[in-house]
Amino acid sequence: MKKILLVTRPIAPPWDEASKNFAYYLAKTISAKENDLELHLMTRGHLPELSKRVVQNEVYTSSRNDITFSQKWRSLFFQFIMRNQFDVAHYFFTPTKLNSFLIKNFLSSKKTKIIQTVATLREDLYSDSEIKKMMFGDLILTYSDYAAQKLNSLGFKNVKRVYPGIDLEKYQPRAKDPELLKKCSLTDKDFIINFTGEYTRLGAMDDVINSFIEICNKIPNAKLSLAVRIKNEKDAAKKKAVVEKLKKNNLLDKVSFLDGSIDYGKDFDMSAAYNLCDVSLFPVQNMRGKFDIPLAVVEAMACAKPVILSDLPILAELGNEENAVIIRNGDVPAITAAILDLYNHPEKRAAIGQAAQRFVTERFDIKKVARIYEEIYKEL
């Protein structure tokens, strides 16, 4: 059996971090059929739903999003003492100067091939020369053609683009959940706009709120669903400011906050949130700190929802005139106009949503992606 270690943050609930979620579904899908691969995960506790063919190494004691020093130390120590035990070590997290240095100098082994998945290059933080120094994999996998072409231009020949996969049995069109509608104080007659993004990063929150204020003057039954995590004090402060602005405009009762502040039930997942909405927004002004392929867009598309995207070059791989609505970066009136157009033309909403679902099915199905990774693991 070829032993593969997937190196990630804690594989455990809550399922709110893209890299660990992807590693979880990848291991689950590959292990669902007979092969000569033994996949190892770094977990917090034991996950009973996983096949016995997935080896769960209970490395972590906590799975908070803002991973603490003690949890990082546990991860590093495990990798160090086990560095000769695997045929392949597959790293899923975004490279930094520090983690790249540690892997190259202390955690690697001549017995182990290394795969480095690069979800984003963070060109806003690092120069070309710094990016070159942070690449350490025998094989470098990127989430986007954009990143693959960048690394090719820097002289790397061991680069392959593989899109991240999502579970299309989970993310698919469904009727609006009546229980979730009730808990969110929504009805099936509301025109629900979804935003799944960030409070302080990406520069979209103010644009979303300002557009929604205008939308409420034109669409009486408009509601806003903010499925946005609060990850730190800055996010908490930004949410407070958003709440105050909504109160000032007498719109707070038109907004639902799906951020864990209310218990929506143990079986709640993001697919339910996407399926509540009529339109999903991702009008970001930048992608600093975000993966090249934001799953918030892919998952909404998989649920056949029309997505309004900003025209950032890095998002061009996801959106086109057929499967999304593209608006100029930072253009609040354009966001408002796009929402109104989709509200007034339900047949257009349906057509864009169906095209989006086809697009995702062709490229992001975890079963197809898992087959690609299975071959990579066997060949390396």
Secondary structure, DSSP 4 states (H G I P E B T S, - for coil): -EEEEEEEEEESS----HHHHHHHHHHHHHTTS--SEEEEEEEES--TTS-TTEEEEEEES---SS--HHHHHHHHHHHHHTTTS-SEEEE-SPP-HHHHHHIIIII--TT-EEEEEES---TTT--HHHHHHT---SEEEESSHHHHHHHHHTT--SEEE----B-TTTSS-----HHHHHHTT--TTSEEEEE-S-SSSTT-HHHHHHHHHHHHTT-TTEEEEE-----SHHHHHHHHHHHHHHHHTT-GGGEEE-SSSS---TT--HHHHHHH-SEEEE--S--TTS-SS-HHHHHHHHTT--EEEE--GGGTTT--TTTSEEE-TT-HHHHHHHHHHHHH-HHHHHHHHHHHHHHHHHH-BHHHHHHHHHHHHHH-
